[in-house]
Amino acid sequence: MPVQLPARERRLRDPLPSDMANLVTELDEQLDPFLSQPYAFYGHSMGALIAYEIIRRRRERLAGLPVRLLTGGCRAPHLPAAFVSAYSEPDESLLNTMLDIGGVSPYLLEYPEWLRAALSLTRNDLRLCASRTDPGVDPLPIPIDAFYGTDDPLVSADDAGAWRSHTTESFALHAIRGDHFFLLRDSSAVFAARLSEVLAHASGGDPVGAR
């Protein structure tokens, strides 16, 4: 089940969240009725941090935890989030960064209004990441699988591998050919197959070897 954040798609008219803590509280409350059966979380980039924070909140309030956390294109939560300080940069600088990493299509340059909206949303996402308080390393009692793009300029293998310190259970690091948005690129089918394989093992808790 995909989770839509405020100010996106069908929630376009919903107000932008003020900070990460409020967003996590809201999402945890909204998702809770759907999490009575075994489930897993996959979060990409900022979504991985959100998933991690929801799990931490659920653990604190003794709610059911996922059988597995799967992260993609995200540095471990005790590391600085990728280019998080860019939320305070001028539009031109932020745009150039987004174009460099493939986060904005050059097609949008022909549509200034859409471009401004995309930059505003990106800036808010970065601000949300910057609003996180440092959780330190408090390992979760669930397995973690971390996926990263081999050509990602924002998240290295070491950055993704650092998720290892956030679990007391099994950990696997998965390299996927591609950049930060490998799940949307040519390697999407490879990623989907690997994700399915990991999830197939999740119910039994068996570790899946990295590739």
C-alpha atoms as a printed R data frame, in Angstrom:
    type eleno elety resid chain resno      x       y       z
1   ATOM     1    CA   MET     A     1  0.000   0.000   0.000
2   ATOM     2    CA   PRO     A     2  1.618   3.288  -1.055
3   ATOM     3    CA   VAL     A     3  1.532   6.107   1.466
4   ATOM     4    CA   GLN     A     4  0.882   9.605   0.158
5   ATOM     5    CA   LEU     A     5  2.325  12.546   2.041
6   ATOM     6    CA   PRO     A     6  0.539  15.891   2.425
7   ATOM     7    CA   ALA     A     7  0.771  18.308  -0.552
8   ATOM     8    CA   ARG     A     8  1.177  15.454  -3.038
9   ATOM     9    CA   GLU     A     9 -1.098  13.779  -5.581
10  ATOM    10    CA   ARG     A    10 -4.537  13.147  -4.017
11  ATOM    11    CA   ARG     A    11 -3.440  15.093  -0.920
12  ATOM    12    CA   LEU     A    12 -2.362  18.098  -2.942
13  ATOM    13    CA   ARG     A    13 -4.591  20.478  -0.995
14  ATOM    14    CA   ASP     A    14 -3.442  19.251   2.408
15  ATOM    15    CA   PRO     A    15 -1.100  21.669   4.192
16  ATOM    16    CA   LEU     A    16  2.611  20.974   4.249
17  ATOM    17    CA   PRO     A    17  3.742  19.398   7.521
18  ATOM    18    CA   SER     A    18  5.503  21.767   9.898
19  ATOM    19    CA   ASP     A    19  8.220  19.335  10.975
20  ATOM    20    CA   MET     A    20  9.191  15.673  10.918
21  ATOM    21    CA   ALA     A    21  7.807  14.915  14.379
22  ATOM    22    CA   ASN     A    22  4.307  16.140  13.503
23  ATOM    23    CA   LEU     A    23  4.346  14.322  10.174
24  ATOM    24    CA   VAL     A    24  5.383  11.046  11.811
25  ATOM    25    CA   THR     A    25  2.676  11.376  14.475
26  ATOM    26    CA   GLU     A    26  0.026  12.022  11.822
27  ATOM    27    CA   LEU     A    27  1.111   9.128   9.598
28  ATOM    28    CA   ASP     A    28  1.360   6.693  12.499
29  ATOM    29    CA   GLU     A    29 -2.196   7.517  13.573
30  ATOM    30    CA   GLN     A    30 -3.541   7.226  10.021
31  ATOM    31    CA   LEU     A    31 -1.730   3.964   9.260
32  ATOM    32    CA   ASP     A    32 -2.384   2.233  12.579
33  ATOM    33    CA   PRO     A    33 -5.754   0.660  11.596
34  ATOM    34    CA   PHE     A    34 -4.053  -1.019   8.623
35  ATOM    35    CA   LEU     A    35 -1.144  -2.486  10.577
36  ATOM    36    CA   SER     A    36 -2.841  -5.225  12.575
37  ATOM    37    CA   GLN     A    37 -1.496  -7.939  10.241
38  ATOM    38    CA   PRO     A    38  2.206  -8.659   9.525
39  ATOM    39    CA   TYR     A    39  3.652  -5.867   7.413
40  ATOM    40    CA   ALA     A    40  6.913  -4.386   6.196
41  ATOM    41    CA   PHE     A    41  7.962  -0.806   5.447
42  ATOM    42    CA   TYR     A    42  9.842   0.312   2.356
43  ATOM    43    CA   GLY     A    43 10.905   3.943   2.242
44  ATOM    44    CA   HIS     A    44 12.966   5.669  -0.424
45  ATOM    45    CA   SER     A    45 15.234   8.636   0.340
46  ATOM    46    CA   MET     A    46 13.322  10.828   2.832
47  ATOM    47    CA   GLY     A    47 10.669   8.121   2.946
48  ATOM    48    CA   ALA     A    48 13.165   5.777   4.609
49  ATOM    49    CA   LEU     A    49 13.749   8.279   7.404
50  ATOM    50    CA   ILE     A    50  9.998   8.690   7.827
51  ATOM    51    CA   ALA     A    51  9.519   4.912   8.015
52  ATOM    52    CA   TYR     A    52 12.329   4.648  10.561
53  ATOM    53    CA   GLU     A    53 10.818   7.406  12.722
54  ATOM    54    CA   ILE     A    54  7.356   5.788  12.577
55  ATOM    55    CA   ILE     A    55  8.852   2.505  13.762
56  ATOM    56    CA   ARG     A    56 10.615   4.270  16.617
57  ATOM    57    CA   ARG     A    57  7.343   5.917  17.627
58  ATOM    58    CA   ARG     A    58  5.448   2.638  17.458
59  ATOM    59    CA   ARG     A    59  8.072   0.959  19.600
60  ATOM    60    CA   GLU     A    60  7.780   3.724  22.209
61  ATOM    61    CA   ARG     A    61  4.012   3.292  22.433
62  ATOM    62    CA   LEU     A    62  4.228  -0.531  22.331
63  ATOM    63    CA   ALA     A    63  2.394  -0.845  19.013
64  ATOM    64    CA   GLY     A    64  3.040  -3.662  16.534
65  ATOM    65    CA   LEU     A    65  6.287  -3.354  14.585
66  ATOM    66    CA   PRO     A    66  6.924  -4.339  10.975
67  ATOM    67    CA   VAL     A    67  8.567  -7.664  10.236
68  ATOM    68    CA   ARG     A    68 11.216  -5.804   8.247
69  ATOM    69    CA   LEU     A    69 12.412  -2.310   7.346
70  ATOM    70    CA   LEU     A    70 13.624  -1.795   3.787
71  ATOM    71    CA   THR     A    71 15.340   1.440   2.875
72  ATOM    72    CA   GLY     A    72 16.409   2.814  -0.501
73  ATOM    73    CA   GLY     A    73 18.694   5.673  -1.457
74  ATOM    74    CA   CYS     A    74 19.058   6.859   2.128
75  ATOM    75    CA   ARG     A    75 21.941   7.427   4.479
76  ATOM    76    CA   ALA     A    76 21.643   5.822   7.901
77  ATOM    77    CA   PRO     A    77 19.654   8.042  10.287
78  ATOM    78    CA   HIS     A    78 22.612   8.954  12.494
79  ATOM    79    CA   LEU     A    79 24.369  10.484   9.453
80  ATOM    80    CA   PRO     A    80 23.545  13.928   7.993
81  ATOM    81    CA   ALA     A    81 20.745  13.595   5.444
82  ATOM    82    CA   ALA     A    82 21.851  14.018   1.838
83  ATOM    83    CA   PHE     A    83 22.283  17.701   0.842
84  ATOM    84    CA   VAL     A    84 19.845  18.636   3.614
85  ATOM    85    CA   SER     A    85 21.307  22.149   3.991
86  ATOM    86    CA   ALA     A    86 20.186  22.924   0.432
87  ATOM    87    CA   TYR     A    87 16.727  23.865   1.721
88  ATOM    88    CA   SER     A    88 18.081  27.341   2.454
89  ATOM    89    CA   GLU     A    89 19.756  27.810  -0.931
90  ATOM    90    CA   PRO     A    90 18.389  30.148  -3.644
91  ATOM    91    CA   ASP     A    91 16.069  28.577  -6.215
92  ATOM    92    CA   GLU     A    92 18.714  28.582  -8.944
93  ATOM    93    CA   SER     A    93 21.226  26.702  -6.823
94  ATOM    94    CA   LEU     A    94 18.643  24.177  -5.623
95  ATOM    95    CA   LEU     A    95 17.412  23.687  -9.188
96  ATOM    96    CA   ASN     A    96 20.924  23.002 -10.468
97  ATOM    97    CA   THR     A    97 21.453  20.407  -7.759
98  ATOM    98    CA   MET     A    98 18.160  18.706  -8.547
99  ATOM    99    CA   LEU     A    99 18.940  18.649 -12.257
100 ATOM   100    CA   ASP     A   100 22.370  17.153 -11.554
101 ATOM   101    CA   ILE     A   101 20.940  14.245  -9.565
102 ATOM   102    CA   GLY     A   102 17.949  13.692 -11.846
103 ATOM   103    CA   GLY     A   103 15.430  14.872  -9.250
104 ATOM   104    CA   VAL     A   104 13.815  17.330 -11.664
105 ATOM   105    CA   SER     A   105 13.121  16.707 -15.338
106 ATOM   106    CA   PRO     A   106 14.587  19.304 -17.737
107 ATOM   107    CA   TYR     A   107 11.107  19.219 -19.293
108 ATOM   108    CA   LEU     A   108  9.864  21.291 -16.340
109 ATOM   109    CA   LEU     A   109 12.094  24.190 -17.398
110 ATOM   110    CA   GLU     A   110  9.463  24.972 -20.027
111 ATOM   111    CA   TYR     A   111  6.758  25.283 -17.365
112 ATOM   112    CA   PRO     A   112  7.816  27.841 -14.723
113 ATOM   113    CA   GLU     A   113  4.734  27.381 -12.553
114 ATOM   114    CA   TRP     A   114  5.229  23.619 -12.289
115 ATOM   115    CA   LEU     A   115  8.928  24.144 -11.701
116 ATOM   116    CA   ARG     A   116  8.285  26.528  -8.815
117 ATOM   117    CA   ALA     A   117  5.909  24.008  -7.264
118 ATOM   118    CA   ALA     A   118  8.474  21.206  -7.590
119 ATOM   119    CA   LEU     A   119 11.209  23.320  -6.023
120 ATOM   120    CA   SER     A   120  8.920  24.386  -3.195
121 ATOM   121    CA   LEU     A   121  8.041  20.785  -2.414
122 ATOM   122    CA   THR     A   122 11.701  19.721  -2.553
123 ATOM   123    CA   ARG     A   123 12.690  22.588  -0.284
124 ATOM   124    CA   ASN     A   124 10.057  21.562   2.241
125 ATOM   125    CA   ASP     A   125 11.194  17.937   2.136
126 ATOM   126    CA   LEU     A   126 14.732  19.032   2.911
127 ATOM   127    CA   ARG     A   127 13.467  21.258   5.714
128 ATOM   128    CA   LEU     A   128 11.606  18.280   7.190
129 ATOM   129    CA   CYS     A   129 14.804  16.226   7.162
130 ATOM   130    CA   ALA     A   130 16.671  19.095   8.805
131 ATOM   131    CA   SER     A   131 14.027  19.256  11.561
132 ATOM   132    CA   ARG     A   132 14.844  15.760  12.800
133 ATOM   133    CA   THR     A   133 16.476  15.504  16.189
134 ATOM   134    CA   ASP     A   134 19.553  13.292  16.370
135 ATOM   135    CA   PRO     A   135 18.282   9.885  17.592
136 ATOM   136    CA   GLY     A   136 21.736   8.461  18.143
137 ATOM   137    CA   VAL     A   137 22.058   4.734  17.529
138 ATOM   138    CA   ASP     A   138 19.180   2.897  19.192
139 ATOM   139    CA   PRO     A   139 18.922  -0.408  17.312
140 ATOM   140    CA   LEU     A   140 15.537  -1.710  16.229
141 ATOM   141    CA   PRO     A   141 14.538  -5.322  16.987
142 ATOM   142    CA   ILE     A   142 13.706  -6.027  13.327
143 ATOM   143    CA   PRO     A   143 15.801  -6.954  10.256
144 ATOM   144    CA   ILE     A   144 16.875  -4.149   7.918
145 ATOM   145    CA   ASP     A   145 17.649  -4.277   4.202
146 ATOM   146    CA   ALA     A   146 19.306  -1.213   2.666
147 ATOM   147    CA   PHE     A   147 19.262  -0.636  -1.110
148 ATOM   148    CA   TYR     A   148 21.500   1.905  -2.813
149 ATOM   149    CA   GLY     A   149 22.260   2.979  -6.371
150 ATOM   150    CA   THR     A   150 25.767   2.207  -7.556
151 ATOM   151    CA   ASP     A   151 25.947   5.624  -9.260
152 ATOM   152    CA   ASP     A   152 24.122   7.613  -6.596
153 ATOM   153    CA   PRO     A   153 26.015  10.892  -5.966
154 ATOM   154    CA   LEU     A   154 24.174  11.392  -2.666
155 ATOM   155    CA   VAL     A   155 24.331   8.013  -0.913
156 ATOM   156    CA   SER     A   156 27.409   5.801  -0.994
157 ATOM   157    CA   ALA     A   157 27.656   2.116  -0.153
158 ATOM   158    CA   ASP     A   158 29.133   3.071   3.222
159 ATOM   159    CA   ASP     A   159 26.288   5.537   3.873
160 ATOM   160    CA   ALA     A   160 23.684   2.853   3.176
161 ATOM   161    CA   GLY     A   161 25.690   0.172   4.959
162 ATOM   162    CA   ALA     A   162 25.672   2.256   8.130
163 ATOM   163    CA   TRP     A   163 22.059   1.172   8.634
164 ATOM   164    CA   ARG     A   164 23.651  -2.015  10.001
165 ATOM   165    CA   SER     A   165 24.106  -0.324  13.373
166 ATOM   166    CA   HIS     A   166 20.355   0.322  13.646
167 ATOM   167    CA   THR     A   167 19.233  -3.276  14.030
168 ATOM   168    CA   THR     A   168 19.798  -6.055  16.516
169 ATOM   169    CA   GLU     A   169 18.639  -8.548  13.884
170 ATOM   170    CA   SER     A   170 19.887  -9.442  10.397
171 ATOM   171    CA   PHE     A   171 21.086  -6.815   7.932
172 ATOM   172    CA   ALA     A   172 21.682  -6.946   4.183
173 ATOM   173    CA   LEU     A   173 23.064  -4.333   1.812
174 ATOM   174    CA   HIS     A   174 21.834  -4.422  -1.781
175 ATOM   175    CA   ALA     A   175 23.542  -2.663  -4.691
176 ATOM   176    CA   ILE     A   176 21.258  -1.707  -7.567
177 ATOM   177    CA   ARG     A   177 22.717  -0.357 -10.788
178 ATOM   178    CA   GLY     A   178 21.615   3.250 -11.189
179 ATOM   179    CA   ASP     A   179 21.489   6.666  -9.563
180 ATOM   180    CA   HIS     A   180 19.517   8.037  -6.601
181 ATOM   181    CA   PHE     A   181 16.234   7.231  -8.330
182 ATOM   182    CA   PHE     A   182 17.088   3.663  -9.354
183 ATOM   183    CA   LEU     A   183 13.557   2.482  -8.557
184 ATOM   184    CA   LEU     A   184 12.254   4.674 -11.408
185 ATOM   185    CA   ARG     A   185 15.019   4.067 -13.946
186 ATOM   186    CA   ASP     A   186 16.135   1.227 -16.205
187 ATOM   187    CA   SER     A   187 16.903  -0.942 -13.173
188 ATOM   188    CA   SER     A   188 13.363  -0.707 -11.808
189 ATOM   189    CA   ALA     A   189 12.542  -4.296 -12.807
190 ATOM   190    CA   VAL     A   190 15.732  -5.607 -11.179
191 ATOM   191    CA   PHE     A   191 14.948  -3.647  -8.037
192 ATOM   192    CA   ALA     A   192 11.336  -4.870  -7.954
193 ATOM   193    CA   ALA     A   193 12.461  -8.485  -8.304
194 ATOM   194    CA   ARG     A   194 15.011  -8.105  -5.526
195 ATOM   195    CA   LEU     A   195 12.470  -6.389  -3.295
196 ATOM   196    CA   SER     A   196  9.994  -9.214  -3.867
197 ATOM   197    CA   GLU     A   197 12.645 -11.763  -2.972
198 ATOM   198    CA   VAL     A   198 13.442  -9.991   0.283
199 ATOM   199    CA   LEU     A   199  9.773  -9.685   1.215
200 ATOM   200    CA   ALA     A   200  9.222 -13.371   0.435
201 ATOM   201    CA   HIS     A   201 11.684 -14.182   3.214
202 ATOM   202    CA   ALA     A   202 10.323 -11.575   5.633
203 ATOM   203    CA   SER     A   203  7.576 -13.687   7.163
204 ATOM   204    CA   GLY     A   204 10.086 -16.316   8.225
205 ATOM   205    CA   GLY     A   205 12.698 -13.802   9.305
206 ATOM   206    CA   ASP     A   206 15.436 -15.489   7.276
207 ATOM   207    CA   PRO     A   207 18.304 -13.182   6.298
208 ATOM   208    CA   VAL     A   208 18.715 -12.521   2.586
209 ATOM   209    CA   GLY     A   209 22.261 -12.236   1.321
210 ATOM   210    CA   ALA     A   210 23.388  -8.998  -0.269
211 ATOM   211    CA   ARG     A   211 24.178  -8.766  -3.973
